[in-house]
């Protein structure tokens, strides 16, 4: 099942329920947190951004869904799952429709994934060559980008529109922080 996304969440097994993307985080320098998606680490400013889990329709097969992490404006976390959502057409606020940056790792080689996507352009993302295309995510306009990461594909979805969307500089800082060769996460009580 090469199309299935893998979201490496080290703490997931030890945690019950909740926001699985948020479970895969640790504090770094003051005011920042580090998160991991697969073998990729990233850092974000907690006063501006918060991580939440989202479900993403597979770009070339909308019937299949994958999981990912989305960084949204910290102030918008309180409205998630609330009725009468300001800035969204839905009756309940959904992270998918918020402005922000979504990241996921697909357990599929980049060449295979990119061959299935239409109307793409070459792109550079976090210093790596890949492809980009436009579409919709959560009912809102989005820019999709895919890059190779080892034998897999990292896909990002950037949404700059929406009520309380994070500023571009905050999202750019997350992209600049991507570390494709981080050390393995520390385990509790040992080596």
MARBA-3410 file (N, C-alpha, C, O; in Angstrom, 1 decimal):
191
0.8,-1.2,0.0,0.0,0.0,0.0,0.9,1.2,0.0,1.0,2.0,1.0 ~ 1.5,1.5,-1.1,2.4,2.6,-1.3,1.8,3.9,-1.1,2.5,4.9,-0.7 ~ 0.5,4.1,-1.3,-0.1,5.4,-1.2,-0.4,5.8,0.2,-0.8,7.0,0.4 ~ -0.2,4.9,1.1,-0.5,5.3,2.5,0.6,6.2,3.1,1.8,5.9,2.9 ~ 0.2,7.3,3.7,1.1,8.2,4.3,1.6,7.6,5.6,0.8,7.0,6.3
2.8,7.9,6.0,3.3,7.5,7.3,3.6,8.7,8.1,4.4,9.6,7.6 ~ 3.1,8.8,9.2,3.4,9.9,10.1,4.0,9.3,11.3,3.4,8.8,12.2 ~ 5.4,9.5,11.4,6.1,8.9,12.5,5.8,9.7,13.8,6.3,10.8,13.9 ~ 5.1,9.1,14.7,4.7,9.8,15.9,5.3,8.9,17.0,4.6,8.0,17.5 ~ 6.4,9.3,17.5,7.1,8.5,18.5,6.3,8.3,19.8,6.3,7.3,20.4
5.6,9.4,20.2,4.9,9.3,21.4,3.5,8.7,21.3,2.8,8.5,22.3 ~ 3.0,8.5,20.1,1.7,8.0,19.8,1.3,6.8,20.6,0.2,6.7,21.1 ~ 2.2,5.8,20.6,1.9,4.6,21.3,1.7,4.7,22.8,0.9,4.0,23.4 ~ 2.3,5.7,23.3,2.2,5.9,24.8,1.1,6.9,25.1,0.7,7.0,26.3 ~ 0.5,7.5,24.1,-0.6,8.5,24.4,-1.9,7.9,24.0,-2.0,7.1,23.0
-3.0,8.3,24.6,-4.3,7.8,24.2,-5.1,8.9,23.6,-5.3,10.0,24.3 ~ -5.4,8.8,22.3,-6.3,9.8,21.6,-5.6,11.1,21.5,-4.3,11.2,21.6 ~ -6.4,12.1,21.3,-5.8,13.5,21.2,-5.3,13.8,19.8,-5.5,13.1,18.9 ~ -4.6,14.9,19.8,-4.0,15.4,18.5,-2.7,14.7,18.3,-1.7,15.0,18.9 ~ -2.7,13.7,17.4,-1.5,12.9,17.2,-0.3,13.7,16.7,0.9,13.4,17.0
-0.5,14.8,15.9,0.6,15.6,15.5,1.2,16.4,16.7,2.4,16.5,16.7 ~ 0.4,16.8,17.6,0.9,17.5,18.8,1.7,16.6,19.7,2.5,17.0,20.4 ~ 1.4,15.3,19.6,2.1,14.3,20.5,3.5,14.1,20.0,4.4,13.6,20.8 ~ 3.9,14.6,18.8,5.2,14.3,18.3,6.0,15.6,18.3,6.7,16.0,17.3 ~ 6.1,16.3,19.5,6.7,17.6,19.6,7.6,17.6,20.9,7.4,16.8,21.8
8.6,18.5,20.9,9.4,18.7,22.0,9.8,20.2,22.1,9.8,20.8,21.0 ~ 10.1,20.6,23.3,10.5,22.0,23.4,12.0,22.2,22.9,12.8,21.3,23.1 ~ 12.3,23.3,22.3,13.6,23.6,21.9,14.0,24.9,22.6,13.9,24.9,23.8 ~ 14.5,25.9,21.9,14.8,27.1,22.6,13.5,27.8,23.1,12.4,27.5,22.6 ~ 13.7,28.8,24.0,12.5,29.4,24.6,11.6,30.0,23.5,12.0,30.7,22.6
10.3,29.7,23.6,9.3,30.2,22.6,9.2,29.4,21.4,8.4,29.7,20.5 ~ 9.9,28.3,21.3,9.9,27.4,20.1,9.6,26.0,20.4,10.0,25.5,21.6 ~ 9.1,25.2,19.5,8.9,23.8,19.7,9.4,23.1,18.4,9.5,23.7,17.3 ~ 9.8,21.9,18.6,10.3,21.1,17.5,9.2,20.0,17.3,8.7,19.4,18.2 ~ 9.0,19.7,16.0,8.1,18.6,15.7,8.7,17.7,14.6,9.7,18.1,14.0
8.2,16.5,14.5,8.8,15.6,13.5,7.6,15.1,12.6,6.5,14.8,13.1 ~ 7.9,14.9,11.4,7.0,14.2,10.5,7.9,13.2,9.7,8.7,13.6,8.9 ~ 7.7,11.9,9.9,8.6,10.9,9.4,10.0,11.2,9.9,10.2,11.4,11.1 ~ 11.0,11.2,9.0,12.4,11.4,9.4,12.7,12.9,9.2,13.9,13.2,9.2 ~ 11.8,13.8,9.1,12.0,15.2,9.0,11.6,15.9,10.2,10.5,15.7,10.8
12.5,16.8,10.7,12.3,17.6,11.9,12.0,19.0,11.4,12.5,19.5,10.4 ~ 11.3,19.8,12.2,11.0,21.2,11.9,10.8,21.9,13.3,10.6,21.3,14.3 ~ 10.9,23.2,13.2,10.8,24.1,14.4,9.9,25.2,14.1,9.8,25.7,12.9 ~ 9.1,25.6,15.1,8.1,26.7,14.9,8.0,27.5,16.2,8.3,27.0,17.3 ~ 7.6,28.8,16.0,7.4,29.7,17.1,6.0,29.5,17.7,5.0,29.7,17.0
6.0,29.1,19.0,4.7,28.8,19.6,3.8,30.0,19.8,2.6,29.8,19.9 ~ 4.3,31.2,19.9,3.4,32.4,20.0,2.6,32.6,18.7,1.6,33.3,18.8 ~ 3.1,32.1,17.6,2.5,32.4,16.3,1.8,31.1,15.7,0.8,31.3,15.0 ~ 2.3,30.0,16.0,1.8,28.7,15.3,1.6,27.6,16.3,2.2,27.5,17.4 ~ 0.6,26.8,15.9,0.3,25.6,16.7,0.2,24.4,15.7,-0.2,24.7,14.5
0.5,23.2,16.1,0.4,22.0,15.2,-0.9,21.3,15.5,-1.3,21.1,16.7 ~ -1.6,20.9,14.5,-2.8,20.1,14.6,-2.8,19.0,13.5,-2.0,19.1,12.6 ~ -3.5,17.9,13.7,-3.6,16.8,12.7,-4.7,17.1,11.8,-5.8,17.7,12.1 ~ -4.5,16.7,10.5,-5.5,16.9,9.4,-5.6,15.6,8.6,-4.7,14.8,8.6 ~ -6.7,15.5,7.9,-6.9,14.5,6.9,-6.8,15.1,5.5,-7.5,16.1,5.3
-6.1,14.5,4.6,-5.8,15.1,3.3,-6.3,14.1,2.2,-5.9,12.9,2.2 ~ -7.2,14.5,1.3,-7.5,13.6,0.2,-6.2,13.5,-0.7,-5.5,14.5,-1.0 ~ -5.9,12.3,-1.1,-4.7,12.0,-2.0,-4.9,12.8,-3.3,-6.0,12.6,-3.9 ~ -4.0,13.6,-3.7,-4.2,14.5,-4.9,-4.7,13.8,-6.1,-5.4,14.3,-6.9 ~ -4.2,12.6,-6.4,-4.6,11.9,-7.6,-5.7,10.9,-7.4,-6.1,10.2,-8.3
-6.2,10.8,-6.2,-7.3,9.8,-5.8,-8.0,10.4,-4.6,-7.7,9.9,-3.5 ~ -8.9,11.3,-4.8,-9.6,11.9,-3.7,-10.4,11.0,-2.8,-10.8,11.4,-1.7 ~ -10.6,9.8,-3.3,-11.4,8.8,-2.4,-10.5,8.3,-1.3,-11.0,7.7,-0.3 ~ -9.2,8.4,-1.4,-8.2,7.9,-0.4,-7.7,9.1,0.4,-7.5,10.2,-0.2 ~ -7.6,8.9,1.7,-7.2,10.0,2.5,-5.9,9.6,3.2,-5.6,8.4,3.5
-5.1,10.6,3.5,-3.8,10.4,4.2,-3.8,11.4,5.4,-4.6,12.3,5.5 ~ -3.0,11.2,6.4,-2.9,12.0,7.6,-1.7,12.9,7.4,-0.7,12.6,6.8 ~ -1.8,14.1,8.0,-0.7,15.0,8.0,-0.7,16.0,9.2,-1.7,15.9,10.0 ~ 0.3,16.8,9.4,0.3,17.8,10.4,0.1,19.2,9.8,0.7,19.4,8.7 ~ -0.6,20.0,10.4,-0.8,21.4,9.9,-0.5,22.4,10.9,-0.9,22.3,12.1
0.3,23.4,10.5,0.6,24.5,11.4,-0.3,25.6,11.1,-0.4,26.1,9.9 ~ -1.1,26.1,12.1,-2.1,27.1,11.9,-1.7,28.2,12.9,-0.9,28.0,13.8 ~ -2.4,29.4,12.8,-2.2,30.5,13.7,-2.6,30.0,15.1,-3.7,29.4,15.3 ~ -1.8,30.3,16.1,-2.1,29.9,17.5,-3.4,30.4,18.0,-4.2,29.7,18.6 ~ -3.8,31.6,17.6,-5.1,32.2,18.0,-6.3,31.4,17.4,-7.4,31.4,18.0
-6.1,30.6,16.3,-7.2,29.9,15.7,-7.4,28.5,16.4,-8.5,27.9,16.1 ~ -6.5,28.1,17.2,-6.7,26.7,17.8,-8.0,26.7,18.6,-8.6,25.7,18.6 ~ -8.3,27.8,19.3,-9.5,27.8,20.2,-10.8,27.6,19.4,-11.8,27.2,20.0 ~ -10.8,28.0,18.1,-12.1,27.9,17.4,-12.3,26.5,16.7,-13.4,26.2,16.2 ~ -11.2,25.7,16.6,-11.4,24.4,16.0,-12.5,23.6,16.6,-12.6,23.6,17.8
-13.3,23.0,15.8,-14.4,22.1,16.2,-15.5,22.9,16.8,-16.5,22.3,17.4 ~ -15.5,24.2,16.8,-16.6,25.1,17.3,-17.6,25.4,16.2,-17.2,25.4,15.0 ~ -18.9,25.5,16.5,-19.9,25.8,15.5,-19.8,27.3,15.1,-19.1,28.1,15.7 ~ -20.5,27.6,14.0,-20.6,29.0,13.5,-19.2,29.6,13.3,-18.8,30.6,13.9 ~ -18.4,28.9,12.4,-17.0,29.2,12.3,-16.8,30.6,11.5,-17.2,30.7,10.4
-16.1,31.5,12.2,-15.8,32.8,11.5,-14.7,32.5,10.4,-13.7,31.9,10.7 ~ -15.0,33.0,9.2,-14.1,32.8,8.1,-14.1,31.5,7.4,-13.4,31.3,6.4 ~ -15.0,30.6,7.7,-15.2,29.3,7.0,-16.7,29.2,6.7,-17.6,29.6,7.4 ~ -16.9,28.5,5.6,-18.3,28.3,5.1,-18.9,27.1,5.9,-20.1,27.0,6.0 ~ -18.1,26.2,6.5,-18.6,25.1,7.2,-19.3,25.5,8.5,-19.0,26.5,9.0
-20.1,24.6,8.9,-20.8,24.9,10.2,-19.9,24.7,11.4,-20.2,25.2,12.5 ~ -18.9,23.9,11.2,-17.9,23.7,12.3,-16.5,24.0,11.8,-16.2,23.6,10.7 ~ -15.7,24.7,12.6,-14.4,25.0,12.2,-13.5,23.8,12.1,-13.4,23.0,13.0 ~ -12.9,23.7,10.9,-12.0,22.6,10.6,-10.6,23.1,10.3,-10.4,24.1,9.6 ~ -9.6,22.4,10.8,-8.2,22.8,10.6,-7.9,22.7,9.1,-7.1,23.5,8.7
-8.5,21.8,8.4,-8.2,21.7,6.9,-8.5,23.0,6.2,-7.9,23.4,5.2 ~ -9.5,23.8,6.7,-9.9,25.0,6.0,-9.2,26.3,6.6,-9.4,27.4,6.1 ~ -8.3,26.1,7.6,-7.6,27.2,8.1,-6.4,27.6,7.2,-5.9,26.7,6.5 ~ -6.0,28.8,7.3,-4.7,29.2,6.6,-3.6,28.5,7.3,-3.7,28.4,8.6 ~ -2.6,28.2,6.6,-1.4,27.6,7.3,-0.6,26.7,6.4,-0.7,26.8,5.2
0.2,25.8,7.0,1.1,24.9,6.2,0.9,23.5,6.7,1.0,23.2,7.9 ~ 0.5,22.6,5.8,0.3,21.2,6.0,1.5,20.4,5.5,2.0,20.7,4.4 ~ 2.0,19.5,6.2,3.1,18.6,5.8,2.7,17.1,6.0,2.1,16.8,7.0 ~ 3.0,16.3,5.0,2.8,14.9,5.2,3.9,14.1,4.5,4.5,14.7,3.5 ~ 4.2,12.9,4.9,5.2,12.1,4.2,4.4,10.9,3.6,3.7,10.2,4.3
4.6,10.7,2.3,3.9,9.6,1.6,4.9,8.5,1.4,6.0,8.7,1.0 ~ 4.5,7.3,1.7,5.3,6.1,1.6,5.3,5.7,0.1,4.8,4.6,-0.2 ~ 5.7,6.6,-0.8,5.7,6.4,-2.2,6.9,7.1,-2.8,7.1,8.3,-2.4 ~ 7.6,6.5,-3.7,8.8,7.2,-4.3,8.3,8.5,-5.0,7.2,8.5,-5.6 ~ 9.1,9.5,-5.0,8.7,10.8,-5.6,8.4,10.6,-7.1,7.4,11.2,-7.6
9.2,9.9,-7.9,9.0,9.7,-9.3,7.6,9.1,-9.6,6.9,9.6,-10.5 ~ 7.2,8.2,-8.8,5.9,7.5,-9.0,4.8,8.5,-8.6,3.8,8.6,-9.3 ~ 4.9,9.2,-7.4,3.9,10.1,-7.0,3.8,11.3,-8.0,2.6,11.6,-8.4 ~ 4.9,11.9,-8.4,4.8,13.0,-9.3,4.3,12.7,-10.7,3.6,13.5,-11.3 ~ 4.5,11.4,-11.1,3.9,11.0,-12.4,2.4,11.0,-12.4,1.8,11.2,-13.5
1.8,10.9,-11.3,0.3,10.8,-11.2,-0.3,12.2,-11.1,-1.6,12.3,-11.2 ~ 0.5,13.2,-10.8,-0.1,14.6,-10.7,0.0,15.3,-12.0,1.0,15.3,-12.7 ~ -1.1,16.0,-12.3,-1.2,16.8,-13.6,-1.0,18.3,-13.3,-1.2,18.8,-12.2 ~ -0.6,19.0,-14.4,-0.5,20.4,-14.4,0.5,20.9,-13.3,0.1,21.8,-12.5 ~ 1.7,20.4,-13.3,2.7,20.8,-12.3,3.7,21.7,-13.0,3.8,21.7,-14.2
4.5,22.3,-12.1,5.6,23.1,-12.5,6.8,22.7,-11.6,6.6,22.3,-10.5 ~ 8.0,22.9,-12.1,9.2,22.6,-11.3,9.2,23.6,-10.1,8.7,24.7,-10.2 ~ 9.7,23.2,-9.0,9.7,24.0,-7.8,10.9,23.6,-6.9,11.4,22.5,-6.9 ~ 11.3,24.6,-6.1,12.3,24.3,-5.0,11.6,24.5,-3.7,10.9,25.6,-3.5 ~ 11.7,23.6,-2.8,11.1,23.6,-1.5,12.1,23.2,-0.5,12.6,22.0,-0.6
12.5,24.0,0.5,13.5,23.7,1.5,14.8,23.2,0.9,15.4,22.3,1.4 ~ 15.1,23.8,-0.3,16.4,23.5,-0.9,16.4,22.3,-1.8,17.4,21.9,-2.3 ~ 15.3,21.6,-1.9,15.2,20.4,-2.7,14.3,20.7,-4.0,13.3,21.4,-3.9 ~ 14.7,20.0,-5.1,13.9,20.2,-6.3,12.7,19.2,-6.3,12.8,18.1,-5.9 ~ 11.6,19.8,-6.7,10.3,19.0,-6.7,9.4,19.6,-7.7,9.8,20.1,-8.7
8.1,19.4,-7.4,7.0,20.0,-8.3,6.0,20.8,-7.4,5.9,20.6,-6.2 ~ 5.3,21.6,-8.1,4.2,22.4,-7.4,3.0,22.5,-8.3,3.1,22.4,-9.6 ~ 1.8,22.6,-7.7,0.6,22.8,-8.5,-0.4,23.5,-7.5,-0.2,23.5,-6.3 ~ -1.5,24.0,-8.1,-2.5,24.7,-7.3,-3.7,23.8,-7.3,-4.0,23.0,-8.2 ~ -4.5,24.0,-6.2,-5.7,23.2,-6.0,-6.5,23.8,-4.8,-6.4,25.0,-4.5
-7.3,22.9,-4.2,-8.1,23.3,-3.1,-7.8,22.3,-2.0,-7.7,21.1,-2.3 ~ -7.8,22.7,-0.7,-7.7,21.9,0.4,-8.7,22.4,1.5,-8.6,23.6,1.8 ~ -9.6,21.6,2.0,-10.5,22.1,3.0,-11.4,23.2,2.4,-12.0,24.0,3.1 ~ -11.6,23.2,1.1,-12.5,24.1,0.4,-11.9,25.5,0.1,-12.5,26.4,-0.4 ~ -10.6,25.6,0.4,-9.9,26.9,0.3,-8.7,26.7,-0.8,-8.2,25.6,-0.9
-8.4,27.8,-1.5,-7.3,27.7,-2.4,-6.0,27.3,-1.7,-5.7,27.7,-0.6 ~ -5.1,26.5,-2.4,-3.9,26.0,-1.8,-2.8,25.8,-2.9,-3.1,25.6,-4.0 ~ -1.6,25.9,-2.4,-0.5,25.6,-3.3,0.2,24.4,-2.7,0.6,24.3,-1.6 ~ 0.2,23.3,-3.6,0.8,22.0,-3.2,2.2,22.0,-3.7,2.5,22.5,-4.8 ~ 3.1,21.3,-3.0,4.5,21.1,-3.4,4.9,19.7,-2.9,4.5,19.3,-1.8
5.6,19.0,-3.8,6.1,17.7,-3.4,7.6,17.6,-3.7,8.0,18.1,-4.8 ~ 8.3,17.0,-2.8,9.8,16.8,-3.0,10.2,15.4,-2.6,9.4,14.8,-1.8 ~ 11.3,14.9,-3.1,11.7,13.6,-2.7,12.4,13.7,-1.3,13.1,14.6,-1.0 ~ 12.1,12.7,-0.5,12.8,12.5,0.8,13.1,11.0,1.0,12.2,10.2,1.2 ~ 14.4,10.7,0.7,14.8,9.3,0.7,14.0,8.6,-0.3,13.9,9.0,-1.5
13.4,7.5,0.0,12.6,6.7,-0.9,11.1,7.1,-0.9,10.2,6.3,-1.3 ~ 10.8,8.2,-0.2,9.4,8.7,0.0,9.2,10.0,-0.7,10.1,10.6,-1.4 ~ 8.0,10.6,-0.4,7.7,11.9,-0.9,7.2,12.8,0.2,6.3,12.3,1.0 ~ 7.7,14.0,0.3,7.1,14.9,1.3,6.2,15.8,0.5,6.6,16.4,-0.6 ~ 4.9,16.0,0.9,4.0,16.9,0.3,3.7,18.0,1.3,3.4,17.8,2.4
3.7,19.3,0.8,3.3,20.4,1.6,2.1,21.0,0.9,1.9,21.0,-0.3 ~ 1.2,21.6,1.7,0.1,22.4,1.3,0.1,23.7,2.0,0.0,23.8,3.2 ~ 0.2,24.8,1.2,0.3,26.1,1.8,-1.0,26.9,1.5,-1.3,27.0,0.3 ~ -1.6,27.4,2.5,-2.8,28.2,2.4,-2.6,29.5,3.0,-2.4,29.6,4.2 ~ -2.6,30.6,2.2,-2.4,31.9,2.8,-3.7,32.7,3.0,-3.6,33.8,3.6
-4.8,32.1,2.6,-6.1,32.8,2.8,-6.8,32.2,4.0,-6.5,31.1,4.5 ~ -7.7,33.0,4.5,-8.5,32.5,5.6,-8.5,33.4,6.8,-7.5,34.2,7.0 ~ -9.5,33.3,7.6,-9.6,34.1,8.8,-8.4,33.8,9.7,-8.1,32.6,10.0 ~ -7.6,34.8,10.1,-6.5,34.6,11.0,-5.4,33.8,10.4,-4.6,33.2,11.2 ~ -5.2,33.8,9.1,-4.1,33.0,8.5,-2.8,33.4,9.1,-2.6,34.6,9.3
-1.8,32.5,9.3,-0.5,32.9,9.8,0.2,33.8,8.8,0.0,33.7,7.6 ~ 1.1,34.7,9.3,1.9,35.5,8.4,2.9,34.7,7.6,3.3,33.6,8.1 ~ 3.2,35.1,6.4,4.0,34.4,5.5,5.4,34.1,6.1,6.0,33.1,5.9 ~ 5.9,35.1,6.9,7.3,34.9,7.5,7.3,33.8,8.5,8.3,33.1,8.5 ~ 6.2,33.5,9.2,6.2,32.4,10.2,6.3,31.1,9.4,7.0,30.2,9.8
5.5,31.0,8.3,5.5,29.8,7.5,6.8,29.6,6.8,7.3,28.4,6.7 ~ 7.4,30.7,6.3,8.7,30.6,5.7,9.8,30.1,6.7,10.7,29.3,6.3 ~ 9.7,30.5,7.9,10.7,30.1,8.9,10.6,28.6,9.2,11.6,28.0,9.4 ~ 9.3,28.1,9.2,9.2,26.6,9.4,9.8,25.9,8.2,10.6,24.9,8.5 ~ 9.6,26.3,7.0,10.2,25.7,5.8,11.7,25.7,5.9,12.4,24.8,5.6
12.2,26.9,6.3,13.7,27.0,6.4,14.3,26.1,7.5,15.4,25.8,7.5 ~ 13.5,25.8,8.5,14.0,25.0,9.6,14.0,23.5,9.3,14.5,22.7,10.1 ~ 13.4,23.1,8.2,13.3,21.6,7.9,14.6,21.0,7.9,15.6,21.5,7.2 ~ 14.8,19.9,8.7,16.0,19.2,8.8,15.7,17.7,8.3,15.0,17.0,9.0 ~ 16.3,17.4,7.2,16.1,16.1,6.6,16.9,15.0,7.2,16.7,13.8,6.8
17.9,15.3,8.0,18.7,14.3,8.7,18.8,14.5,10.2,19.9,14.5,10.7 ~ 17.7,14.6,10.8,17.8,14.9,12.3,18.2,13.6,13.0,18.1,12.5,12.5 ~ 18.8,13.8,14.2,19.1,12.6,15.0,17.8,11.9,15.4,16.7,12.6,15.5 ~ 17.8,10.6,15.7,16.5,10.0,16.1,16.0,10.6,17.4,16.8,11.1,18.2 ~ 14.7,10.6,17.6,14.1,11.1,18.9,14.6,10.4,20.1,14.8,9.2,20.0
14.8,11.1,21.2,15.3,10.5,22.4,14.2,9.6,22.9,13.0,9.9,22.9 ~ 14.6,8.5,23.5,13.6,7.6,24.1,13.7,7.7,25.6,14.7,8.1,26.2 ~ 12.6,7.5,26.3,12.5,7.6,27.7,13.3,6.5,28.4,13.2,5.3,28.0 ~ 14.0,6.8,29.4,14.7,5.9,30.3,15.8,5.1,29.6,16.0,3.9,30.0 ~ 16.4,5.6,28.7,17.5,4.8,28.2,18.2,5.3,26.9,18.2,6.5,26.6
18.7,4.4,26.2,19.6,4.6,25.2,19.0,4.9,23.9,19.6,5.2,22.9
END
